[in-house]
Amino acid sequence: MKNDTNIVINRLKKLAEKPDLLNGTLWKVLLQLSTPIIVANLFQTFYNLADAFWLGKLGRSALAAPTITFNIVFTVIALAGGLGAGGMIVLAQYKGAGNAEKVNETASNSFVLLLIISTTLSIIGYIFAPQVLSLMQTPTDAYQLTLNYMRITFIGIPFVFGFYIYQGLMQGYGDTINPMKISAFTVTLNIILDPILIFGLGPFPKMGVVGAAIATIFSQFISSVIGITQMMSGRYGLKLSFSRFRFNKEIIAAILKVGIPISVSQAGTSLGFTVLMGIVNTFGSGVISAFGIGNRIISLLTTPAMGLAMGTSTVVAQNIGAGRTDRAERSVWVAASMNGVLLFVLTTLLFFFGASVVRFFINDPQVIEIGNSMFKITSYSVLFFSIMIIFNASFRGSGHTMPILIMQLSRLWLLRIPFAWLLAKTMGYGANGIFWAMFISNMVTAFMSFVWFKSGGWKKKIVPTTKESIITEEIQALK
């Protein structure tokens, strides 16, 4: 028994060690780096599911509020979030190149830049929330609840970015354990607060949808404070300091070069989902609820791919910074193989048991029928979409993010939205037309990502080359 305990302790200690991204066995490095990201994302996804579960008890209108709000808020987050990703990539390539001074300087520049942008977007979003909901043709029975939920959510946008900046910068440095711990704590706190504030347990009054929003922004505030405090302490590798802060033009230019295409792609994608949500809204609360639950489940299924992609992008970034493009490419293939096996199993289960999944959240026959149809049509396309996510990690990690912009905008604006309108409205397939549009867009862009990845144009670094990385590149060339 004692030996078993020691084995478990040793394994946990090994997991807590920072992985060697430049020399370690790739599948082990990817697991060590990506597992905490996947766990953190699962915690966030479970919160979204718990949110849907509790709000579903209040009825369709309450469940529609976070469904509609998500796309709007994500559009705002995407505008600044892409720049945060740019900071992560620049930092990771400097880390791979062995330039510690630039690593910390990139962290400070990224944080200040993102704080300014996120605060500005938060204010704008709060003010114009009513106009946005009107443009989205939000159903009358869900309008006021959604407005309340959305405005409170916008107040928390700077807190969201406080943690996202911390998470991204630590990931670029190669530390995914500490962000996972903070995420686990604050998401658990959020899940606990949800039923208390929604239904008014103990000394708290019943707040309904507003209670869910308050629970969210309070948890986001806690996570951002803990993360920023860790970076300012310098105990975890990165050192965030503002005493001698100045904007570095070289770093800002690199962040913008990498981040703007990501920002535009994410914002354009989210705006596309907002337009798609407008089409969904025309079919009433039943389709909105099924669509909301379905998207949450799909998010759960793609969580492993998202985590692997984030880990892979860090491996790609550091290895390209060190001049090891061959290892960067191998890491993508290893991640794609790991993800493909897992997602095949998960999407198969969803295909056969989709109705039971929907029934767990809301016992409404119409919603269950629509949700089951959604899963029957879209399930296996999610497998190919998840593989596309892995291939996109190569473009993100290398800093050549224009392919991501083109594919993401094509997926929504050239494929999904036109086909959704054509099939659902013009040809009269109703909600199933929207689901077939999802299938088509996922499959086509997955093929595009594979072709672009194989072209190899993404293998050039974006940060200045150091003497150490020049030597590494020469050794790799001789091999």
CORHU-V343354 format. One record per backbone hydrogen bond with DSSP energy under -1.0 kcal/mol. NH is the residue of the N-H (numbers start at 1). CO is the residue of the C=O. E is the energy in kcal/mol with one decimal. If there is no record, write none. Layout:
NH_CO_E + NH_CO_E
This chain:
5_1_-2.1 + 6_2_-2.2 + 7_3_-2.1 + 8_4_-2.1 + 9_5_-2.4 + 10_6_-2.6 + 11_7_-2.1 + 12_8_-2.2 + 13_9_-2.3 + 14_10_-2.2 + 15_11_-2.2 + 16_12_-1.8 + 21_19_-1.2 + 24_20_-2.3 + 29_25_-2.9 + 30_26_-3.0 + 31_27_-1.9 + 32_28_-2.9 + 33_29_-2.6 + 34_30_-3.0 + 35_31_-2.5 + 38_34_-3.0 + 39_35_-2.8 + 40_36_-2.4 + 41_37_-2.7 + 42_38_-2.7 + 43_39_-2.3 + 44_40_-1.9 + 45_41_-2.8 + 46_42_-3.2 + 47_43_-1.9 + 48_44_-2.1 + 49_45_-2.4 + 50_46_-2.8 + 51_47_-3.2 + 52_48_-2.2 + 53_49_-2.5 + 54_50_-2.7 + 55_51_-2.4 + 56_52_-2.0 + 58_55_-1.6 + 63_59_-1.7 + 64_60_-2.0 + 67_63_-1.1 + 68_64_-2.7 + 69_65_-2.4 + 70_66_-2.2 + 72_68_-1.0 + 73_69_-2.8 + 74_70_-2.6 + 75_71_-1.4 + 76_72_-1.5 + 77_73_-2.7 + 78_74_-2.6 + 79_75_-1.3 + 80_76_-1.0 + 81_77_-3.5 + 82_78_-2.0 + 84_80_-1.5 + 85_81_-2.2 + 86_82_-2.0 + 87_83_-2.1 + 88_84_-2.0 + 89_85_-2.3 + 90_86_-2.4 + 91_87_-2.5 + 92_88_-2.5 + 93_89_-2.3 + 94_90_-2.1 + 95_91_-2.2 + 96_92_-2.5 + 97_93_-1.9 + 98_95_-1.0 + 99_94_-2.6 + 103_99_-1.5 + 104_100_-1.8 + 105_101_-1.9 + 106_102_-2.4 + 107_103_-1.7 + 108_104_-2.0 + 109_105_-2.2 + 110_106_-2.4 + 111_107_-2.1 + 112_108_-2.1 + 113_109_-2.1 + 114_110_-2.4 + 115_111_-2.2 + 116_112_-2.0 + 117_113_-1.8 + 118_114_-2.8 + 119_115_-1.9 + 120_116_-1.8 + 121_117_-2.3 + 122_118_-2.0 + 123_119_-1.8 + 124_120_-2.0 + 125_121_-2.6 + 126_122_-2.0 + 127_123_-2.0 + 128_124_-2.1 + 132_128_-1.9 + 133_129_-2.2 + 134_130_-1.9 + 135_131_-2.1 + 136_132_-1.6 + 137_134_-1.5 + 138_133_-1.9 + 142_139_-1.4 + 146_142_-2.1 + 147_143_-2.5 + 148_144_-2.3 + 149_145_-2.3 + 150_146_-2.8 + 151_147_-2.4 + 152_148_-1.8 + 153_149_-2.0 + 154_150_-2.2 + 155_151_-1.4 + 157_154_-1.4 + 160_156_-2.0 + 161_157_-2.1 + 162_158_-1.9 + 163_159_-1.7 + 164_160_-2.5 + 165_161_-2.8 + 166_162_-1.5 + 167_163_-3.2 + 168_164_-2.7 + 169_165_-2.6 + 170_166_-2.4 + 171_167_-2.0 + 172_168_-2.4 + 173_169_-1.5 + 175_170_-2.9 + 180_176_-1.2 + 181_177_-2.0 + 182_178_-2.1 + 183_179_-2.5 + 184_180_-2.8 + 185_181_-2.1 + 186_182_-2.6 + 187_183_-2.6 + 188_184_-1.8 + 189_185_-2.1 + 190_186_-2.2 + 191_187_-2.7 + 192_188_-2.1 + 193_189_-2.4 + 194_190_-2.0 + 197_193_-2.8 + 198_194_-2.7 + 199_195_-2.1 + 201_196_-1.8 + 204_201_-1.5 + 207_197_-2.1 + 208_198_-2.0 + 210_207_-1.2 + 212_208_-1.2 + 213_209_-1.7 + 214_210_-2.4 + 215_211_-2.3 + 216_212_-1.5 + 217_213_-2.2 + 218_214_-2.1 + 219_215_-1.7 + 220_216_-2.2 + 221_217_-2.0 + 222_218_-1.9 + 223_219_-2.2 + 224_220_-2.2 + 225_221_-2.0 + 226_222_-2.2 + 227_223_-2.3 + 228_224_-2.5 + 229_225_-2.0 + 230_226_-2.1 + 231_227_-2.0 + 232_228_-2.2 + 233_229_-1.4 + 234_230_-1.1 + 240_231_-2.3 + 245_242_-1.1 + 252_248_-3.0 + 253_249_-2.5 + 254_250_-1.9 + 255_251_-2.8 + 256_252_-2.7 + 257_253_-2.5 + 258_254_-2.1 + 259_255_-3.6 + 260_256_-2.4 + 263_259_-3.3 + 264_260_-3.0 + 265_261_-2.4 + 266_262_-3.0 + 267_263_-3.1 + 268_264_-3.0 + 269_265_-2.3 + 270_266_-2.8 + 271_267_-3.0 + 272_268_-2.0 + 273_269_-2.4 + 274_270_-2.0 + 275_271_-2.3 + 276_272_-2.7 + 277_273_-2.5 + 278_274_-1.6 + 279_275_-1.5 + 280_276_-2.5 + 281_277_-2.8 + 283_280_-2.0 + 284_281_-1.6 + 288_284_-1.9 + 289_285_-2.6 + 290_286_-2.1 + 291_287_-2.8 + 292_288_-2.5 + 293_289_-2.5 + 294_290_-2.8 + 295_291_-2.4 + 296_292_-1.6 + 297_293_-2.2 + 298_294_-2.5 + 299_295_-2.2 + 300_296_-1.8 + 301_297_-2.3 + 302_298_-2.1 + 306_302_-2.6 + 307_303_-2.6 + 308_304_-2.8 + 309_305_-2.7 + 310_306_-2.3 + 311_307_-2.4 + 312_308_-3.0 + 313_309_-2.7 + 314_310_-1.4 + 315_311_-2.1 + 316_312_-3.2 + 317_313_-2.5 + 318_314_-2.6 + 319_315_-2.2 + 320_316_-2.5 + 321_317_-2.4 + 322_318_-1.3 + 323_320_-1.3 + 324_319_-3.8 + 328_324_-1.7 + 329_325_-2.3 + 330_326_-2.0 + 331_327_-2.0 + 332_328_-1.1 + 333_329_-1.6 + 334_330_-2.4 + 335_331_-2.2 + 336_332_-2.5 + 337_333_-2.0 + 338_334_-2.2 + 339_335_-2.5 + 340_336_-2.3 + 341_337_-1.7 + 342_338_-1.4 + 343_339_-2.7 + 344_340_-1.8 + 345_341_-1.3 + 346_342_-2.0 + 347_343_-2.8 + 348_344_-1.5 + 349_345_-1.9 + 350_346_-2.1 + 351_347_-2.0 + 352_348_-1.6 + 353_349_-2.2 + 357_353_-1.5 + 358_354_-2.0 + 359_355_-2.4 + 360_356_-1.3 + 361_358_-1.2 + 362_358_-2.0 + 364_362_-1.6 + 368_364_-2.6 + 369_365_-2.3 + 370_366_-2.2 + 371_367_-2.7 + 372_368_-2.3 + 373_369_-1.8 + 374_370_-2.1 + 375_371_-2.0 + 376_372_-2.1 + 377_373_-1.7 + 378_374_-2.5 + 379_375_-1.9 + 382_378_-1.2 + 382_379_-1.0 + 384_380_-1.1 + 385_381_-2.2 + 386_382_-2.3 + 387_383_-1.4 + 388_384_-1.9 + 389_385_-1.7 + 390_386_-1.3 + 391_387_-2.1 + 392_388_-2.4 + 393_390_-1.0 + 394_391_-1.4 + 396_392_-2.4 + 397_393_-2.8 + 398_394_-1.6 + 400_395_-1.0 + 401_399_-1.2 + 405_401_-1.6 + 406_402_-2.4 + 407_403_-2.6 + 408_404_-2.6 + 409_405_-2.1 + 410_406_-2.0 + 411_407_-2.5 + 412_408_-1.5 + 413_409_-2.6 + 415_410_-1.2 + 416_411_-2.3 + 417_412_-3.0 + 419_415_-2.3 + 420_416_-2.5 + 421_417_-2.4 + 422_418_-2.6 + 423_419_-3.1 + 424_420_-2.5 + 425_421_-1.6 + 426_421_-2.3 + 427_422_-2.8 + 429_423_-2.9 + 430_424_-1.4 + 432_429_-1.0 + 433_430_-1.2 + 435_431_-1.7 + 436_432_-2.4 + 437_433_-1.6 + 438_434_-1.7 + 439_435_-1.8 + 440_436_-2.5 + 441_437_-2.3 + 442_438_-2.0 + 443_439_-2.0 + 444_440_-2.3 + 445_441_-1.8 + 446_442_-1.6 + 447_443_-1.6 + 448_444_-1.9 + 449_445_-2.3 + 450_446_-1.6 + 451_447_-2.1 + 452_448_-2.3 + 453_449_-2.3 + 454_450_-2.3 + 455_451_-1.1 + 456_453_-1.2 + 459_456_-1.2 + 470_466_-1.8 + 471_467_-2.0 + 472_468_-1.9 + 473_469_-2.5 + 474_470_-2.1 + 475_471_-2.1 + 476_472_-2.4 + 477_473_-2.2 + 478_474_-1.9 + 479_475_-1.5
